[in-house]
Amino acid sequence: MISIVMPAHNEQGYLESAVKSVVTGLRDRGMEFEVVVAENGSVDASAFESDDLQGLFSEVVVVHLPEADYGRALRAGFLASHGEIVANFDVDFVDLGFLDRALQILEDPKVSVVVGSKRAPGAVDQRGAGRKLVTTVFTLMLRRGFGLGVTDTHGIKAVRRSILLPIVESCSFGKDIYDTEVILRAERAGLEVVEVPVSVAEVRPARTPILRRIPRSLLGLARLRIALWRAG
């Protein structure tokens, strides 16, 4: 079974089409799958919309979290999943072509994680200049300050659930840092992490303004550095 985790915060008007595209695409591929929608802290109709989708599609499972937290939503969705391969898509970034490539790569038993990178050679990033700059600076900090091996930690991924489960359970950071903590801990554990280039474009405004994300992310990185240092 393949599990697709989709965090959803204030995604009214976007959630239904995104989930339907995943369900339709995976049904057409003849896959056994589930879609875990991790609705978190929405103040619009996203919670009701996700419940409606659960009633409409037998493959959809919904997890509700009371507070808006992207990272904790990803973690909750992962822990609620049942597939041996778990992939995550954002509501505004569904890429079944990435999933096809990731599944081929994961046929190699030595590979544990496949990251869809916006910065790898061959990637196409059509987002605004501000978001691209934040990604560039964030990645440079991770590579120089943490020894990150890949070029991106945020965005879509596919992982082996049984191997990543202990790492996910040990992760304590949410918000914008969760993805980064998972990848850093996976690399530190000696797991093979492979990245493939992806094409991204903005289809809706960012849910958190850049000026709010920057100080939050910097503080999160500082705390994560301390946590990893203490863990050895």
Beta strands, then each sheet from edge to edge (+ up, - down):
strand 1: 2-8
strand 2: 33-40
strand 3: 60-65
strand 4: 85-88
strand 5: 111-117
strand 6: 124-125
strand 7: 157-160
strand 8: 192-197
strand 9: 199-200
sheet 1: 3+ 2+ 1+ 4+ 7- 5+ 8+
sheet 2: 6+ 9+
end
